[in-house]
């Protein structure tokens, strides 16, 4: 299973959400499918995409928030899973693309390649609704079901360690950030 | 406990009058009253963290959502948050308001705090994060309000250092 095909399969379900991604391949691939004003790409600060999702979800309890995370980023902020579990925002869907490597810096293996299991860690942190998926069909079904659920969910999608050839896109970081904030302000007025 | 409840209340009232409705925090001795006040206040969302750096993401998310927030942490928590401050709050121009207990400075009896005490201001200066001291209860509200005003005008982090003089009531 490839991350890009996962993103393509559920891209149409993201219109009404606020989406936060990590840096690198995830940000680049989502943009390659078509950037939208409700997407924010955290192009550094590894580990903090889920914390950003938490801040958004707690501030806007009626707004669905989706975080596209990765194994390398989650491993840098395992404590953040306990914070997510503590507040259990019902409007947060946390997707962890686990390619068992730090792909963008040359594919060095992460600890998930040597047996660390992020779903079990998330569950152990106290997140009740978790899953691990390995096929596109499973991914799509689990994402749909997590989006319908009125419950914090954390799903691990095991994907191949392949990505785009480069990671810099035409979208400036600050342009994305201000557009995202303005988009939320517009939504709140509706 | 000789942490000043009266002055903690002054600080908390100042945060409220600035419109702050979310605080992220990790407990430390000088912050206990402030954290309890946030916990008991139905208007405030308190986010208890495992590590302070998470608070940068939480505050950024809140800011995008139009909610004013502050991070409550010890200066060692500031040290632990530096990557997040630089590669999120500064990179993405987030008006992060940091209320930092300034442990380890003159008067500190806990040996383990002392190195953090002498590193705090040099690091704030190195990061070009403006800071002011909260020492006198009479000026607390004004200083917090001014720091927040500057943070929003510049879209940059700002820090307020909670001093021993304000927070600690010790028999001399």
Interface residues (C-beta under 8 A of the other chain):
Chain A: X20 X40 X42 X43 X44 X45 X47 X48 X49 X50 X51 X52 X53 X54 X55 X56 X57 X58 X59 X60 X77 X79 X80 X82 X83 X86 X87 X173 X174 X177 X180 X181 X184 X185 X188
Chain B: X22 X45 X47 X48 X49 X50 X51 X53 X54 X55 X56 X57 X58 X59 X60 X61 X62 X63 X64 X65 X66 X67 X69 X83 X84 X87 X88 X91 X92 X93
